[in-house]
């Protein structure tokens, strides 16, 4: 059995809304896994069921080979960091981090030692005597993380803890949290609606859709091999087309109702390319372009089909609006969707 095991978890609220629809999911010890999906898809509900903050309607939850389905939160040895850090404003950083240890009546000298070690780990040693209102949002987030980790939980749960932080700081914190998780080798479940965040931080991603598990896999697998239209629309910036429309534009037959093509696999040139085995050639017209850092995203009209193509931003090879161009798409990169 995996370190954490969810078996056929169903959660129905009083208004008869079914938030979780038979979730079967496993997490190995030491992994950082992400529950990814849009608001209302059930990812935070599953996290709260694991923490004991929500009861399950049916199903079982196992942690380290023990059935914890009906245990109280304090019996589960699970640490959690929420979107709101909920730091005590009248306590210093050190007091906030050591609060749980003091509740357990641990010796003061040992508390000081553990708090010091944890603040060094999160890079806040020099802030131990300051109060929350003297800290930045990112520093407060790290205090909340230290407060959860100092209790030495079996599992760390992170429920969108960086949603209120600006983009640059958020990227830095993603790297910091990943570093700390790997150093401590603590099993961690991270909840987010941000696909880029999930790709950066995860050993494995579980994609949720209206209370059900849509697809699971390592980040590269979910990005390069989405199995459904929903997965392709949520992970990356796929071109999603009906198979019949793309068949008409390309002259190539495809199975299923839809196909997905990543913008970066499409090559664009001003002149027609010679025939190549396994490569689809389509003539198109530039309808517009948008810069994305070092990438330029072209919107291209190919008959009844419109495609986005991402190319490296090269000032010497720009295509103008209404210019005719030629697209080359590897056949293996046209993905059929369920």
C-alpha contacts under 8 A as a table, 3 or more apart, distances in Angstrom:
res1	aa1	res2	aa2	distance
1	X	5	X	7.24
1	X	65	X	6.88
2	X	5	X	5.86
2	X	26	X	5.86
2	X	27	X	5.97
2	X	28	X	5.31
2	X	29	X	7.44
2	X	64	X	7.59
2	X	65	X	7.87
3	X	26	X	7.48
3	X	27	X	5.97
3	X	28	X	5.06
3	X	29	X	5.23
3	X	62	X	7.63
3	X	63	X	5.69
3	X	64	X	4.80
3	X	65	X	6.83
4	X	26	X	5.61
4	X	27	X	4.99
4	X	28	X	6.62
4	X	29	X	7.68
4	X	61	X	7.40
4	X	62	X	5.59
4	X	63	X	4.66
4	X	64	X	6.43
4	X	65	X	7.93
5	X	24	X	7.63
5	X	25	X	6.08
5	X	26	X	4.58
5	X	27	X	6.56
5	X	61	X	5.72
5	X	62	X	4.98
5	X	63	X	6.63
6	X	9	X	6.36
6	X	23	X	6.70
6	X	24	X	5.23
6	X	25	X	5.11
6	X	26	X	6.20
6	X	59	X	7.63
6	X	60	X	6.11
6	X	61	X	4.78
6	X	62	X	6.60
7	X	22	X	7.68
7	X	23	X	6.56
7	X	24	X	4.87
7	X	25	X	6.97
7	X	59	X	5.56
7	X	60	X	5.14
7	X	61	X	6.32
8	X	21	X	7.83
8	X	22	X	4.21
8	X	23	X	4.88
8	X	24	X	5.16
8	X	58	X	7.43
8	X	59	X	4.94
8	X	60	X	6.98
9	X	20	X	6.62
9	X	21	X	6.81
9	X	22	X	4.71
9	X	23	X	4.76
9	X	24	X	6.77
9	X	56	X	6.72
9	X	57	X	7.56
9	X	58	X	5.89
9	X	59	X	4.43
9	X	60	X	6.52
9	X	61	X	7.89
10	X	18	X	7.45
10	X	19	X	7.54
10	X	20	X	4.91
10	X	21	X	5.07
10	X	22	X	4.95
10	X	23	X	6.81
10	X	56	X	6.24
10	X	57	X	5.49
10	X	58	X	5.22
10	X	59	X	6.30
11	X	18	X	5.86
11	X	19	X	5.52
11	X	20	X	4.89
11	X	21	X	7.02
11	X	55	X	7.77
11	X	56	X	5.18
11	X	57	X	4.78
11	X	58	X	6.93
12	X	15	X	8.00
12	X	16	X	5.76
12	X	17	X	5.54
12	X	18	X	4.26
12	X	19	X	5.87
12	X	20	X	7.11
12	X	56	X	7.90
12	X	57	X	6.09
13	X	16	X	5.29
13	X	17	X	5.40
13	X	18	X	6.46
13	X	19	X	7.29
14	X	17	X	7.25
18	X	21	X	6.59
18	X	211	X	7.17
19	X	40	X	7.86
19	X	41	X	7.26
19	X	42	X	5.39
19	X	45	X	7.21
19	X	210	X	7.30
19	X	211	X	5.03
20	X	23	X	6.55
20	X	42	X	5.87
20	X	45	X	7.68
20	X	46	X	7.41
20	X	210	X	7.91
20	X	211	X	4.29
20	X	212	X	6.28
21	X	211	X	5.43
21	X	212	X	5.46
22	X	59	X	7.80
22	X	212	X	7.18
23	X	212	X	6.50
23	X	213	X	6.56
27	X	31	X	6.87
27	X	33	X	7.25
28	X	31	X	5.74
28	X	187	X	7.53
29	X	186	X	7.53
29	X	187	X	5.44
30	X	182	X	7.90
30	X	185	X	4.92
30	X	186	X	5.03
30	X	187	X	4.17
30	X	188	X	7.23
31	X	185	X	7.64
31	X	186	X	7.31
31	X	187	X	5.10
31	X	188	X	6.25
31	X	203	X	6.20
31	X	204	X	7.82
32	X	181	X	7.60
32	X	187	X	6.02
32	X	188	X	4.62
32	X	189	X	5.79
32	X	190	X	7.17
32	X	201	X	7.48
32	X	202	X	5.49
32	X	203	X	5.43
32	X	204	X	6.95
33	X	188	X	6.40
33	X	189	X	5.06
33	X	190	X	6.17
33	X	202	X	5.32
33	X	203	X	5.69
33	X	204	X	4.83
33	X	205	X	5.68
33	X	206	X	7.46
34	X	189	X	5.73
34	X	190	X	4.59
34	X	191	X	5.64
34	X	192	X	7.19
34	X	198	X	6.14
34	X	201	X	7.99
34	X	202	X	5.94
34	X	204	X	6.45
34	X	205	X	4.82
34	X	206	X	6.11
35	X	43	X	5.68
35	X	189	X	7.24
35	X	190	X	6.15
35	X	191	X	4.85
35	X	192	X	6.53
35	X	205	X	6.18
35	X	206	X	5.02
35	X	207	X	6.11
35	X	208	X	7.01
36	X	43	X	6.85
36	X	191	X	6.16
36	X	192	X	5.36
36	X	193	X	5.42
36	X	194	X	7.31
36	X	195	X	7.11
36	X	198	X	7.04
36	X	205	X	6.81
36	X	206	X	6.03
36	X	207	X	4.81
36	X	208	X	6.02
37	X	41	X	6.14
37	X	43	X	7.01
37	X	192	X	6.96
37	X	193	X	4.98
37	X	194	X	7.85
37	X	207	X	5.69
37	X	208	X	5.03
37	X	209	X	6.39
37	X	234	X	7.80
38	X	41	X	5.81
38	X	193	X	5.33
38	X	208	X	7.79
38	X	209	X	7.42
39	X	42	X	7.93
39	X	193	X	7.07
40	X	43	X	7.77
40	X	210	X	6.84
40	X	211	X	7.92
41	X	208	X	5.85
41	X	209	X	5.09
41	X	210	X	4.30
41	X	211	X	5.06
41	X	212	X	7.59
42	X	45	X	5.09
42	X	46	X	6.25
42	X	208	X	6.97
42	X	209	X	7.67
42	X	210	X	6.66
42	X	211	X	4.82
42	X	212	X	7.63
43	X	46	X	5.34
43	X	47	X	6.47
43	X	191	X	6.62
43	X	208	X	6.60
43	X	211	X	7.73
44	X	47	X	4.93
44	X	48	X	6.15
44	X	159	X	6.78
44	X	191	X	6.59
45	X	48	X	5.09
45	X	49	X	6.18
45	X	54	X	7.35
46	X	49	X	5.01
46	X	50	X	6.33
47	X	50	X	5.16
47	X	51	X	6.33
47	X	157	X	7.23
47	X	159	X	7.73
47	X	189	X	7.84
47	X	191	X	7.83
48	X	51	X	4.94
48	X	52	X	6.05
48	X	53	X	5.01
48	X	54	X	5.42
49	X	52	X	5.07
49	X	53	X	5.91
49	X	54	X	4.64
49	X	55	X	5.78
49	X	56	X	6.33
50	X	53	X	7.68
50	X	54	X	7.96
50	X	61	X	7.06
50	X	69	X	7.89
51	X	54	X	7.62
51	X	73	X	5.85
51	X	76	X	7.21
51	X	78	X	6.41
51	X	80	X	7.80
52	X	55	X	6.43
52	X	69	X	7.77
52	X	70	X	7.82
52	X	71	X	7.02
52	X	72	X	5.94
52	X	73	X	4.70
52	X	76	X	7.75
53	X	73	X	6.64
55	X	69	X	7.80
55	X	70	X	7.58
56	X	59	X	6.85
56	X	69	X	7.60
60	X	67	X	7.10
60	X	68	X	7.88
60	X	69	X	5.61
61	X	67	X	5.97
61	X	68	X	5.84
61	X	69	X	5.01
62	X	65	X	5.85
62	X	66	X	5.25
62	X	67	X	4.48
62	X	68	X	5.65
62	X	69	X	7.08
63	X	66	X	5.24
63	X	67	X	6.54
63	X	68	X	6.54
67	X	70	X	7.90
68	X	71	X	5.17
68	X	76	X	6.79
71	X	75	X	6.04
71	X	76	X	6.70
72	X	75	X	5.39
72	X	76	X	6.85
73	X	76	X	5.49
73	X	77	X	7.63
73	X	78	X	7.58
74	X	77	X	6.37
74	X	78	X	7.78
77	X	153	X	5.03
77	X	154	X	5.70
77	X	155	X	7.21
78	X	153	X	4.97
78	X	154	X	5.78
78	X	155	X	5.00
78	X	156	X	6.05
78	X	157	X	7.39
79	X	148	X	5.01
79	X	149	X	6.82
79	X	151	X	7.46
79	X	153	X	5.48
79	X	154	X	7.77
79	X	155	X	6.24
79	X	156	X	4.82
79	X	157	X	6.07
80	X	148	X	6.14
80	X	156	X	5.75
80	X	157	X	4.53
80	X	158	X	5.88
80	X	159	X	7.60
81	X	85	X	6.87
81	X	144	X	6.37
81	X	145	X	6.27
81	X	148	X	6.84
81	X	156	X	7.91
81	X	157	X	6.25
81	X	158	X	4.95
81	X	159	X	6.23
81	X	161	X	6.38
82	X	85	X	5.97
82	X	158	X	6.28
82	X	159	X	4.99
82	X	160	X	6.68
82	X	161	X	5.43
83	X	159	X	6.11
83	X	160	X	5.46
83	X	161	X	4.31
83	X	162	X	6.79
83	X	163	X	6.70
83	X	164	X	7.51
84	X	161	X	7.29
85	X	140	X	6.98
85	X	141	X	6.33
85	X	144	X	5.74
85	X	161	X	7.82
86	X	144	X	7.86
87	X	96	X	6.57
87	X	132	X	6.88
87	X	140	X	7.80
87	X	144	X	7.03
88	X	91	X	5.51
88	X	96	X	6.44
88	X	132	X	7.55
89	X	92	X	7.75
89	X	131	X	6.57
89	X	132	X	5.76
89	X	133	X	7.03
90	X	131	X	7.09
91	X	94	X	7.87
91	X	95	X	5.54
91	X	96	X	5.92
91	X	131	X	6.23
91	X	132	X	7.79
92	X	95	X	5.08
92	X	96	X	6.11
92	X	128	X	6.56
92	X	129	X	5.31
92	X	130	X	5.25
92	X	131	X	4.50
92	X	132	X	7.00
93	X	96	X	5.13
93	X	97	X	6.23
93	X	127	X	6.67
93	X	128	X	4.78
93	X	129	X	5.99
93	X	130	X	5.83
93	X	131	X	5.87
93	X	132	X	6.80
93	X	143	X	6.77
94	X	97	X	5.23
94	X	98	X	6.08
94	X	115	X	6.39
94	X	116	X	7.85
94	X	128	X	4.77
94	X	129	X	6.43
95	X	98	X	5.10
95	X	99	X	5.75
96	X	99	X	5.25
96	X	143	X	7.67
96	X	147	X	6.76
97	X	100	X	7.40
97	X	115	X	6.31
97	X	143	X	6.63
97	X	144	X	7.39
97	X	146	X	6.14
97	X	147	X	4.12
97	X	148	X	7.82
97	X	150	X	7.16
98	X	101	X	5.30
98	X	102	X	6.26
98	X	111	X	6.22
98	X	112	X	7.59
98	X	114	X	7.99
98	X	115	X	5.96
98	X	147	X	6.79
98	X	150	X	7.52
99	X	102	X	5.19
99	X	103	X	6.38
99	X	147	X	7.78
100	X	103	X	5.10
100	X	104	X	6.51
100	X	147	X	7.61
100	X	151	X	6.98
101	X	104	X	5.08
101	X	105	X	6.53
101	X	106	X	5.80
101	X	111	X	6.48
101	X	150	X	7.96
101	X	151	X	6.85
102	X	105	X	4.84
102	X	106	X	5.68
102	X	107	X	7.87
102	X	108	X	7.64
102	X	111	X	7.33
103	X	106	X	7.66
106	X	110	X	6.91
106	X	111	X	6.54
107	X	110	X	5.37
107	X	111	X	6.28
108	X	111	X	4.97
108	X	112	X	6.20
109	X	112	X	5.20
109	X	113	X	6.32
110	X	113	X	5.04
110	X	114	X	6.16
111	X	114	X	5.18
111	X	115	X	5.98
112	X	115	X	5.17
112	X	116	X	5.99
113	X	116	X	5.20
113	X	117	X	6.26
114	X	117	X	5.16
114	X	118	X	6.16
114	X	150	X	6.73
115	X	118	X	5.12
115	X	119	X	6.08
115	X	150	X	6.88
116	X	119	X	5.26
116	X	120	X	6.23
116	X	125	X	6.86
117	X	120	X	5.22
117	X	121	X	6.36
118	X	121	X	4.98
118	X	122	X	6.47
118	X	146	X	5.87
118	X	149	X	7.58
118	X	150	X	6.31
119	X	122	X	5.21
119	X	123	X	5.95
119	X	124	X	4.99
119	X	125	X	5.08
119	X	128	X	7.55
119	X	143	X	7.76
119	X	146	X	6.61
120	X	123	X	5.00
120	X	124	X	5.97
120	X	125	X	5.11
121	X	124	X	7.81
121	X	180	X	7.21
122	X	142	X	6.18
122	X	143	X	7.82
122	X	146	X	6.77
122	X	176	X	7.83
122	X	180	X	7.53
124	X	127	X	5.28
124	X	128	X	6.88
124	X	139	X	7.61
124	X	142	X	7.97
124	X	143	X	7.94
125	X	128	X	5.91
126	X	129	X	7.86
127	X	130	X	5.36
130	X	134	X	6.34
130	X	135	X	7.67
131	X	134	X	5.47
131	X	135	X	7.09
132	X	135	X	5.36
132	X	140	X	6.46
133	X	136	X	7.88
135	X	138	X	7.95
135	X	139	X	5.72
135	X	140	X	6.10
136	X	139	X	5.15
136	X	140	X	6.23
137	X	140	X	5.12
137	X	141	X	6.23
137	X	165	X	6.56
138	X	141	X	5.02
138	X	142	X	6.39
138	X	165	X	6.87
138	X	169	X	6.86
138	X	170	X	7.88
138	X	173	X	7.39
139	X	142	X	5.08
139	X	143	X	6.30
140	X	143	X	5.02
140	X	144	X	6.32
141	X	144	X	5.15
141	X	145	X	6.26
141	X	161	X	7.19
141	X	162	X	7.64
142	X	145	X	4.87
142	X	146	X	6.06
143	X	146	X	5.03
143	X	147	X	6.09
144	X	147	X	5.05
144	X	148	X	6.40
145	X	148	X	5.26
145	X	149	X	6.20
146	X	149	X	5.04
146	X	150	X	5.89
147	X	150	X	5.53
147	X	151	X	7.20
148	X	151	X	5.95
148	X	152	X	7.67
148	X	153	X	7.56
148	X	156	X	7.52
149	X	152	X	5.38
149	X	153	X	6.57
149	X	156	X	7.51
150	X	153	X	8.00
153	X	156	X	6.58
154	X	186	X	7.11
154	X	187	X	7.00
155	X	186	X	6.43
155	X	187	X	5.06
155	X	188	X	5.72
155	X	189	X	7.72
156	X	186	X	6.98
156	X	187	X	6.30
156	X	188	X	4.68
156	X	189	X	6.42
157	X	188	X	5.81
157	X	189	X	4.99
157	X	190	X	6.04
158	X	161	X	6.03
158	X	188	X	7.55
158	X	189	X	6.24
158	X	190	X	4.69
158	X	191	X	6.11
159	X	190	X	6.14
159	X	191	X	4.90
159	X	192	X	7.04
160	X	163	X	5.63
160	X	190	X	7.21
160	X	191	X	5.39
160	X	192	X	5.12
160	X	193	X	7.98
161	X	164	X	7.73
162	X	165	X	5.40
162	X	170	X	6.23
162	X	173	X	7.98
165	X	169	X	6.61
165	X	170	X	5.83
166	X	169	X	5.67
166	X	170	X	5.94
167	X	170	X	4.96
167	X	171	X	6.32
168	X	171	X	5.33
168	X	172	X	6.59
169	X	172	X	5.11
169	X	173	X	6.16
170	X	173	X	5.08
170	X	174	X	6.16
171	X	174	X	5.14
171	X	175	X	6.62
172	X	175	X	5.33
172	X	176	X	6.31
173	X	176	X	4.79
173	X	177	X	5.94
174	X	177	X	5.34
174	X	178	X	6.20
174	X	197	X	7.31
174	X	200	X	7.48
174	X	201	X	6.59
175	X	178	X	5.17
175	X	179	X	6.13
175	X	201	X	7.49
176	X	179	X	5.05
176	X	180	X	6.23
177	X	180	X	5.15
177	X	181	X	6.03
178	X	181	X	5.09
178	X	182	X	6.14
178	X	201	X	6.11
179	X	182	X	5.30
179	X	183	X	6.14
180	X	183	X	5.08
180	X	184	X	6.13
181	X	184	X	5.33
181	X	185	X	5.60
181	X	186	X	5.71
181	X	187	X	7.80
181	X	188	X	7.43
182	X	185	X	4.83
182	X	186	X	7.18
192	X	195	X	7.69
192	X	197	X	7.46
192	X	198	X	7.03
194	X	197	X	5.34
194	X	198	X	6.39
195	X	198	X	5.01
195	X	199	X	6.17
195	X	234	X	7.41
195	X	235	X	6.16
195	X	236	X	7.57
196	X	199	X	5.09
196	X	200	X	6.29
197	X	200	X	5.26
197	X	201	X	6.22
198	X	201	X	5.45
198	X	202	X	5.71
198	X	205	X	6.98
198	X	219	X	7.63
199	X	202	X	6.00
199	X	205	X	7.98
199	X	219	X	5.37
199	X	220	X	7.87
202	X	205	X	6.34
202	X	218	X	7.61
202	X	219	X	6.89
203	X	218	X	6.05
203	X	219	X	7.20
204	X	216	X	7.29
204	X	217	X	5.51
204	X	218	X	4.36
204	X	219	X	6.17
205	X	216	X	5.68
205	X	217	X	5.60
205	X	218	X	5.95
205	X	219	X	6.17
205	X	222	X	7.72
206	X	213	X	6.89
206	X	214	X	7.61
206	X	215	X	6.08
206	X	216	X	4.42
206	X	217	X	6.77
207	X	213	X	6.03
207	X	214	X	5.46
207	X	215	X	5.32
207	X	216	X	6.13
207	X	231	X	7.54
208	X	211	X	6.52
208	X	212	X	5.66
208	X	213	X	4.68
208	X	214	X	5.33
208	X	215	X	7.40
209	X	212	X	5.37
209	X	213	X	6.35
209	X	214	X	5.91
209	X	230	X	7.95
213	X	216	X	7.61
214	X	228	X	7.93
214	X	231	X	7.16
215	X	222	X	7.56
215	X	226	X	7.83
215	X	227	X	7.44
215	X	231	X	7.23
216	X	222	X	7.17
217	X	220	X	7.98
217	X	221	X	5.83
217	X	222	X	5.92
218	X	221	X	5.36
218	X	222	X	6.49
219	X	222	X	5.34
219	X	223	X	6.19
220	X	223	X	5.09
220	X	224	X	5.96
221	X	224	X	5.33
221	X	225	X	5.42
221	X	226	X	7.50
222	X	225	X	5.46
222	X	226	X	5.37
222	X	231	X	7.74
222	X	235	X	7.11
223	X	226	X	6.41
223	X	232	X	7.92
223	X	235	X	5.87
223	X	236	X	6.39
225	X	335	X	7.40
226	X	229	X	7.74
226	X	231	X	5.40
226	X	232	X	5.29
226	X	235	X	7.81
226	X	335	X	7.99
226	X	337	X	7.44
227	X	231	X	6.61
227	X	232	X	7.39
227	X	336	X	7.60
227	X	337	X	5.35
227	X	338	X	6.03
228	X	231	X	5.23
228	X	232	X	6.31
228	X	337	X	4.81
228	X	338	X	4.75
229	X	232	X	5.19
229	X	233	X	6.13
229	X	240	X	7.48
229	X	258	X	7.35
229	X	260	X	7.95
229	X	337	X	5.81
229	X	338	X	6.70
230	X	233	X	5.10
230	X	234	X	6.16
231	X	234	X	5.21
231	X	235	X	5.90
232	X	235	X	5.45
232	X	236	X	6.97
232	X	237	X	7.76
232	X	238	X	6.07
232	X	240	X	7.50
232	X	260	X	6.85
233	X	236	X	7.13
233	X	237	X	6.92
233	X	238	X	6.38
233	X	240	X	7.46
234	X	237	X	7.79
235	X	238	X	7.81
236	X	262	X	7.74
237	X	262	X	6.64
237	X	263	X	7.10
238	X	260	X	5.96
238	X	261	X	5.53
238	X	262	X	4.68
238	X	263	X	6.44
239	X	260	X	5.45
239	X	261	X	5.04
239	X	262	X	6.11
239	X	263	X	6.82
239	X	307	X	6.18
239	X	308	X	6.60
240	X	258	X	6.78
240	X	259	X	5.85
240	X	260	X	4.57
240	X	261	X	6.68
241	X	245	X	6.81
241	X	246	X	6.47
241	X	258	X	5.51
241	X	259	X	5.49
241	X	260	X	6.45
241	X	305	X	7.79
242	X	245	X	5.35
242	X	246	X	6.39
242	X	257	X	5.73
242	X	258	X	4.21
242	X	259	X	6.20
243	X	246	X	5.28
243	X	247	X	5.96
243	X	253	X	7.87
243	X	254	X	5.79
243	X	255	X	6.84
243	X	256	X	6.51
243	X	257	X	5.37
243	X	258	X	4.64
243	X	259	X	5.56
243	X	336	X	8.00
244	X	247	X	5.04
244	X	248	X	6.24
244	X	253	X	7.87
244	X	254	X	7.48
244	X	257	X	7.49
244	X	258	X	7.95
245	X	248	X	5.18
245	X	249	X	6.37
245	X	304	X	7.08
245	X	305	X	6.62
246	X	249	X	5.03
246	X	250	X	5.92
246	X	251	X	8.00
246	X	252	X	7.87
246	X	259	X	7.91
246	X	305	X	6.78
247	X	250	X	5.23
247	X	251	X	5.33
247	X	252	X	4.98
247	X	253	X	5.13
247	X	254	X	6.40
248	X	251	X	5.48
248	X	252	X	7.41
249	X	282	X	7.26
249	X	302	X	6.67
249	X	303	X	6.46
249	X	304	X	7.15
249	X	305	X	6.73
250	X	280	X	6.68
250	X	281	X	7.08
250	X	282	X	6.07
252	X	280	X	7.96
254	X	259	X	7.89
254	X	336	X	7.46
255	X	336	X	6.67
256	X	259	X	7.61
256	X	336	X	6.25
256	X	337	X	6.66
256	X	338	X	6.86
257	X	336	X	7.88
257	X	337	X	7.14
257	X	338	X	7.41
258	X	336	X	6.12
258	X	337	X	5.48
258	X	338	X	7.51
259	X	334	X	6.27
259	X	335	X	5.26
259	X	336	X	4.47
259	X	337	X	5.55
260	X	334	X	5.88
260	X	335	X	5.05
260	X	336	X	6.53
260	X	337	X	7.00
261	X	265	X	7.48
261	X	333	X	6.29
261	X	334	X	5.24
261	X	335	X	6.45
262	X	265	X	5.76
262	X	266	X	7.41
262	X	309	X	7.87
262	X	333	X	7.61
263	X	266	X	5.70
263	X	297	X	7.94
263	X	307	X	7.75
263	X	308	X	5.49
263	X	309	X	4.17
263	X	310	X	5.05
264	X	267	X	7.68
264	X	309	X	5.99
264	X	310	X	4.70
264	X	311	X	6.57
265	X	309	X	7.66
265	X	310	X	7.83
265	X	329	X	6.50
265	X	330	X	7.37
265	X	333	X	7.12
266	X	309	X	5.60
266	X	310	X	7.18
266	X	327	X	6.43
266	X	328	X	5.81
266	X	329	X	5.07
266	X	330	X	7.80
267	X	309	X	7.40
267	X	311	X	7.43
267	X	327	X	5.57
267	X	328	X	5.06
267	X	329	X	6.62
268	X	309	X	7.60
268	X	311	X	7.75
268	X	325	X	6.58
268	X	326	X	5.68
268	X	327	X	4.80
268	X	328	X	6.61
269	X	272	X	7.13
269	X	273	X	7.93
269	X	325	X	5.71
269	X	326	X	5.28
269	X	327	X	6.67
270	X	319	X	7.80
270	X	324	X	7.07
270	X	325	X	4.82
270	X	326	X	6.18
271	X	325	X	6.70
271	X	326	X	6.33
272	X	325	X	7.79
272	X	326	X	5.62
273	X	281	X	7.80
273	X	326	X	7.55
273	X	328	X	7.95
275	X	279	X	7.69
275	X	281	X	7.75
276	X	279	X	5.54
278	X	330	X	5.93
278	X	331	X	5.26
278	X	332	X	7.35
279	X	328	X	6.29
279	X	329	X	5.48
279	X	330	X	4.34
279	X	331	X	5.32
280	X	327	X	7.90
280	X	328	X	5.61
280	X	329	X	5.02
280	X	330	X	6.11
280	X	331	X	6.12
281	X	326	X	7.00
281	X	327	X	5.66
281	X	328	X	4.79
281	X	329	X	6.60
282	X	302	X	7.15
282	X	326	X	5.84
282	X	327	X	5.08
282	X	328	X	6.63
283	X	302	X	6.32
283	X	324	X	7.28
283	X	325	X	6.03
283	X	326	X	4.58
283	X	327	X	6.11
284	X	300	X	5.99
284	X	301	X	5.34
284	X	302	X	4.42
284	X	303	X	7.35
284	X	324	X	5.82
284	X	325	X	5.34
284	X	326	X	5.93
284	X	327	X	6.96
285	X	300	X	5.42
285	X	301	X	5.13
285	X	302	X	6.60
285	X	321	X	7.87
285	X	322	X	5.62
285	X	323	X	5.59
285	X	324	X	4.49
285	X	325	X	5.82
286	X	289	X	7.91
286	X	298	X	6.81
286	X	299	X	6.10
286	X	300	X	4.68
286	X	301	X	6.46
286	X	319	X	7.25
286	X	320	X	6.79
286	X	321	X	5.14
286	X	322	X	4.98
286	X	323	X	5.45
286	X	324	X	6.52
286	X	325	X	7.11
287	X	298	X	7.50
287	X	299	X	5.46
287	X	300	X	5.52
287	X	301	X	6.54
287	X	321	X	5.47
287	X	322	X	5.84
288	X	298	X	5.87
288	X	299	X	5.27
288	X	300	X	7.36
288	X	320	X	7.91
288	X	321	X	5.69
289	X	296	X	6.61
289	X	297	X	5.39
289	X	298	X	4.32
289	X	299	X	5.99
290	X	296	X	5.83
290	X	297	X	5.21
290	X	298	X	6.64
291	X	294	X	7.37
291	X	295	X	5.97
291	X	296	X	4.42
291	X	297	X	6.12
291	X	313	X	7.74
292	X	295	X	4.96
292	X	296	X	5.84
292	X	297	X	7.08
293	X	296	X	7.63
294	X	312	X	5.95
294	X	313	X	5.20
295	X	310	X	6.17
295	X	311	X	5.62
295	X	312	X	4.69
295	X	313	X	5.05
296	X	310	X	5.67
296	X	311	X	5.43
296	X	312	X	6.11
296	X	313	X	5.30
297	X	308	X	6.42
297	X	309	X	5.55
297	X	310	X	4.47
297	X	311	X	6.53
298	X	308	X	5.52
298	X	309	X	5.21
298	X	310	X	6.40
298	X	311	X	7.92
299	X	306	X	6.99
299	X	307	X	5.85
299	X	308	X	4.59
299	X	309	X	6.61
300	X	306	X	5.60
300	X	307	X	5.17
300	X	308	X	6.10
300	X	309	X	7.50
301	X	304	X	7.40
301	X	305	X	6.10
301	X	306	X	4.59
301	X	307	X	6.50
302	X	305	X	5.08
302	X	306	X	5.87
302	X	307	X	7.43
303	X	306	X	7.68
314	X	317	X	5.47
314	X	318	X	6.74
315	X	318	X	5.95
319	X	323	X	6.55
320	X	323	X	5.44
329	X	333	X	7.15
329	X	334	X	7.85
330	X	333	X	5.41
330	X	334	X	7.25
331	X	334	X	5.56
332	X	335	X	7.22
